[in-house]
Amino acid sequence: MEDKNIVPSKIIELETSIKLLEHLKRNSVIDDGMYNFCVNKLIGKLELEKSKIDDDYINEISNYKILT
Protein backbone atom coordinates (compact mmCIF):
# COMPACT_ATOMS: atom_id res chain seq x y z
CA MET A 1 0.00 0.00 0.00
CA GLU A 2 1.18 3.53 -0.75
CA ASP A 3 1.90 5.78 2.16
CA LYS A 4 -1.16 8.05 2.39
CA ASN A 5 -1.13 11.15 4.52
CA ILE A 6 -4.88 11.44 5.14
CA VAL A 7 -6.90 11.42 8.34
CA PRO A 8 -10.55 10.36 8.63
CA SER A 9 -12.91 13.14 9.69
CA LYS A 10 -14.10 11.21 12.79
CA ILE A 11 -10.55 11.27 14.18
CA ILE A 12 -10.24 15.00 13.47
CA GLU A 13 -13.58 15.59 15.21
CA LEU A 14 -12.51 13.66 18.32
CA GLU A 15 -9.13 15.41 18.52
CA THR A 16 -10.82 18.79 18.14
CA SER A 17 -13.19 17.92 20.99
CA ILE A 18 -10.22 17.10 23.23
CA LYS A 19 -8.59 20.44 22.35
CA LEU A 20 -11.83 22.24 23.21
CA LEU A 21 -11.93 20.52 26.60
CA GLU A 22 -8.31 21.51 27.24
CA HIS A 23 -9.24 25.13 26.50
CA LEU A 24 -12.24 24.98 28.84
CA LYS A 25 -10.09 23.51 31.62
CA ARG A 26 -7.38 26.18 31.21
CA ASN A 27 -10.03 28.88 31.53
CA SER A 28 -11.57 27.20 34.60
CA VAL A 29 -14.91 26.63 32.89
CA ILE A 30 -14.89 22.94 33.80
CA ASP A 31 -13.24 21.20 36.76
CA ASP A 32 -10.58 18.48 36.65
CA GLY A 33 -13.08 15.68 37.28
CA MET A 34 -15.31 16.61 34.37
CA TYR A 35 -12.29 17.17 32.13
CA ASN A 36 -10.81 13.75 32.96
CA PHE A 37 -14.14 11.97 32.50
CA CYS A 38 -14.80 13.54 29.09
CA VAL A 39 -11.26 13.15 27.80
CA ASN A 40 -11.12 9.48 28.83
CA LYS A 41 -14.37 8.79 26.94
CA LEU A 42 -13.05 10.61 23.87
CA ILE A 43 -9.70 8.79 23.99
CA GLY A 44 -11.57 5.48 24.05
CA LYS A 45 -13.53 6.49 20.95
CA LEU A 46 -10.35 7.75 19.29
CA GLU A 47 -8.54 4.46 19.87
CA LEU A 48 -11.55 2.58 18.47
CA GLU A 49 -11.53 4.70 15.30
CA LYS A 50 -7.78 4.28 14.88
CA SER A 51 -8.10 0.50 15.24
CA LYS A 52 -10.61 0.45 12.34
CA ILE A 53 -8.14 1.93 9.87
CA ASP A 54 -7.13 -0.48 7.12
CA ASP A 55 -7.02 -0.31 3.30
CA ASP A 56 -10.81 -0.56 2.91
CA TYR A 57 -11.40 2.13 5.55
CA ILE A 58 -8.86 4.45 3.92
CA ASN A 59 -10.42 4.04 0.48
CA GLU A 60 -14.00 4.72 1.66
CA ILE A 61 -14.73 8.37 0.81
CA SER A 62 -17.55 8.70 3.35
CA ASN A 63 -14.98 8.47 6.16
CA TYR A 64 -13.67 11.90 5.14
CA LYS A 65 -16.89 13.89 5.03
CA ILE A 66 -17.25 16.39 7.83
CA LEU A 67 -20.82 17.10 8.85
CA THR A 68 -21.48 20.72 9.73
C-alpha positions in Angstrom: 0.0 0.0 0.0 1.2 3.5 -0.8 1.9 5.8 2.2 -1.2 8.1 2.4 -1.1 11.1 4.5 -4.9 11.4 5.1 -6.9 11.4 8.3 -10.5 10.4 8.6 -12.9 13.1 9.7 -14.1 11.2 12.8 -10.6 11.3 14.2 -10.2 15.0 13.5 -13.6 15.6 15.2 -12.5 13.7 18.3 -9.1 15.4 18.5 -10.8 18.8 18.1 -13.2 17.9 21.0 -10.2 17.1 23.2 -8.6 20.4 22.3 -11.8 22.2 23.2 -11.9 20.5 26.6 -8.3 21.5 27.2 -9.2 25.1 26.5 -12.2 25.0 28.8 -10.1 23.5 31.6 -7.4 26.2 31.2 -10.0 28.9 31.5 -11.6 27.2 34.6 -14.9 26.6 32.9 -14.9 22.9 33.8 -13.2 21.2 36.8 -10.6 18.5 36.6 -13.1 15.7 37.3 -15.3 16.6 34.4 -12.3 17.2 32.1 -10.8 13.8 33.0 -14.1 12.0 32.5 -14.8 13.5 29.1 -11.3 13.1 27.8 -11.1 9.5 28.8 -14.4 8.8 26.9 -13.0 10.6 23.9 -9.7 8.8 24.0 -11.6 5.5 24.1 -13.5 6.5 21.0 -10.3 7.8 19.3 -8.5 4.5 19.9 -11.5 2.6 18.5 -11.5 4.7 15.3 -7.8 4.3 14.9 -8.1 0.5 15.2 -10.6 0.4 12.3 -8.1 1.9 9.9 -7.1 -0.5 7.1 -7.0 -0.3 3.3 -10.8 -0.6 2.9 -11.4 2.1 5.5 -8.9 4.5 3.9 -10.4 4.0 0.5 -14.0 4.7 1.7 -14.7 8.4 0.8 -17.6 8.7 3.4 -15.0 8.5 6.2 -13.7 11.9 5.1 -16.9 13.9 5.0 -17.3 16.4 7.8 -20.8 17.1 8.9 -21.5 20.7 9.7 
